[in-house]
């Protein structure tokens, strides 16, 4: 993407969802886990938030903050010594916010067995130099799988906005 300045970002040619994909890997250490060797959910959430920030920052080239994290279900335990694999991409971009999908996998290094340990969606907001929301570049799907991510991300965003607007929701 060309350097267009903050106001020109929204006018930029949309990037494909695939172009926003990032994979981060890290080995789980004793500081990430309880005495029994099970990695804390909070440690995993921290790393999820970090990879979502990386994806969003690279897409917007501006400061980003986490506005929300959708439900997180831990599907399988991760242990000390396992390699945490976080696969993230921007599924949908609104005016100043983006939905980042993160798939959590883990690899047992001795066997090479990789398993799905969880998934979640984060809403990230781009901020200008004064800390106010600022426009973000659009994303566009380029495959049937990306089209599904995009449409589902759009649907989740609309639902989040409906929930926010309900009386007594805040």
C-alpha positions in Angstrom: 0.0 0.0 0.0 1.3 3.5 -0.8 2.0 6.0 1.9 -1.1 8.2 1.6 -1.3 10.0 5.0 -4.1 9.4 7.5 -7.0 10.8 5.5 -6.1 8.9 2.3 -5.9 5.5 4.0 -9.6 4.8 3.6 -9.3 5.6 -0.2 -6.4 3.1 -0.6 -7.0 0.0 -2.7 -8.3 -2.6 -0.3 -5.9 -5.3 0.8 -7.0 -8.9 0.6 -7.7 -10.7 3.8 -4.8 -13.1 2.9 -2.4 -10.1 2.8 -3.2 -9.4 6.5 -2.4 -12.9 7.7 0.2 -13.3 10.3 1.5 -16.4 12.2 3.3 -16.0 15.5 4.8 -19.0 17.3 6.3 -19.2 20.8 7.3 -21.9 23.2 5.3 -22.1 26.4 7.5 -21.6 29.4 7.0 -22.2 33.2 6.0 -18.5 33.6 3.1 -19.1 31.3 1.7 -22.0 33.4 0.5 -23.3 36.7 2.5 -25.7 38.9 0.9 -28.7 37.1 2.3 -27.5 33.7 -1.0 -26.3 32.2 -0.7 -22.9 30.4 -3.0 -20.3 32.0 -5.9 -19.1 29.8 -4.8 -15.5 30.7 -1.4 -16.2 29.2 -3.0 -17.4 26.0 -5.3 -14.4 25.9 -2.3 -12.1 26.3 -0.6 -13.6 23.2 -3.9 -13.5 21.3 -4.1 -9.8 22.0 -0.5 -9.3 20.9 -0.9 -11.0 17.6 -4.2 -9.1 16.9 -2.3 -5.9 17.6 0.5 -6.8 15.2 -2.0 -7.6 12.4 -3.9 -4.4 13.0 -0.9 -2.2 13.4 0.6 -3.5 10.1 -2.7 -2.9 8.3 -3.3 0.6 9.6 0.3 1.8 10.4 -1.1 3.7 13.4 -1.7 3.0 17.0 -4.4 0.4 17.7 -6.3 -0.6 20.8 -8.4 -3.6 21.7 -12.1 -2.7 22.0 -13.5 -6.1 22.7 -12.7 -9.8 22.6 -15.5 -12.2 21.8 -16.1 -15.4 23.6 -13.1 -17.6 24.0 -13.5 -21.3 24.3 -10.4 -23.3 25.3 -10.8 -26.6 23.3 -7.7 -28.4 24.5 -5.0 -27.8 27.2 -1.6 -26.5 26.2 1.4 -27.4 28.4 4.8 -26.1 29.2 7.1 -27.0 26.3 4.3 -26.9 23.7 4.7 -24.5 20.8 1.8 -22.0 20.7 0.8 -21.2 17.2 -1.4 -18.1 16.6 -2.8 -17.6 13.2 -4.5 -14.2 12.7 -6.0 -12.1 10.0 -8.4 -9.2 9.6 -11.8 -10.7 8.7 -13.7 -7.4 8.3 -12.9 -3.7 8.4 -15.4 -1.0 9.3 -14.8 2.7 9.4 -12.3 2.8 12.3 -12.4 -0.7 13.6 -11.4 -4.1 12.4 -12.4 -7.6 13.4 -9.3 -9.8 13.8 -9.8 -13.6 13.9 -7.3 -15.6 15.8 -7.0 -19.4 15.6 -5.0 -20.9 18.5 -3.1 -24.1 17.8 -0.4 -25.9 19.7 2.3 -28.3 18.6 3.7 -31.1 20.8 7.4 -30.7 19.7 8.4 -34.3 20.5 5.7 -35.8 18.3 5.0 -33.0 15.9 1.2 -33.3 16.6 -0.6 -30.0 16.0 -4.0 -29.5 17.4 -6.7 -26.8 17.5 -6.8 -25.3 21.0 -9.2 -22.4 20.6 -10.4 -19.4 18.5 -11.7 -16.0 19.1 -12.4 -12.6 17.5 -11.1 -9.3 18.6 -12.4 -5.8 17.6 -9.4 -3.5 17.2 -9.8 0.3 16.8 -7.2 2.5 15.0 -6.3 5.8 16.7 -4.9 9.0 15.4 -2.2 11.0 17.1 -4.7 12.6 19.4 -6.1 9.2 20.5 -9.3 9.4 18.6 -10.7 6.7 16.2 -9.4 7.1 12.7 -10.3 5.5 9.4 -8.8 2.1 8.5 -8.1 0.6 5.1 -10.7 -1.8 3.8 -10.1 -5.5 3.3 -11.6 -7.6 0.6 -12.0 -11.4 0.3 -10.1 -13.2 -2.5 -11.3 -16.8 -2.0 -14.5 -18.6 -1.0 -13.0 -19.1 2.5 -12.1 -15.4 2.9 -15.6 -14.5 1.6 -17.1 -16.6 4.5 -14.8 -14.9 7.0 -15.7 -11.5 5.6 -19.5 -12.1 5.6 -19.4 -13.7 9.1 -17.2 -10.8 10.4 -19.7 -8.3 9.0 -22.6 -10.1 10.6 -20.8 -10.3 14.0 -20.0 -6.5 13.8 -23.7 -5.8 13.1 -24.7 -7.9 16.1 -22.1 -6.2 18.4 -23.6 -2.8 17.4 -27.1 -4.0 18.0 -26.1 -5.2 21.5 -24.4 -1.9 22.3 -27.5 0.1 21.3 -29.8 -1.9 23.6 -31.1 0.0 26.6 -29.2 -1.0 29.7 -26.4 -2.7 27.8 -23.8 -0.5 29.3 
